[in-house]
């Protein structure tokens, strides 16, 4: 199935790209989560609009990405969550939680879709995540998860 990506999808492409994927992947995952729309001849007009919007919102140069990376790596991020007696969390820490904690601790505003968690964060303590700022630049952010 041919689709137009509306958001960046790791391993697939950036917003505004027209890609071919399996029918089930598009129908069951990408389209319901608003990561993509079906490709049509009229949809080609949407591609240019999506690309223009992407250029406005994304970091344009590697220098800008390195500046934001320096800001992110210099911020101490503390995230207070509810946990049990053994240090296990009720649920897990989501990328949206991390993005709001970065903003609250004085860091730059980060899109939650750019935060990559290797494994779900389900325990208290220090954890490291990656924020993909540019195709060539990723920042490592250290997060201290504490009990609320």
Order of alpha helices (4+ residues) and beta strands (2+ residues): beta-beta-beta-alpha-alpha-beta-beta-alpha-beta-beta-beta-beta
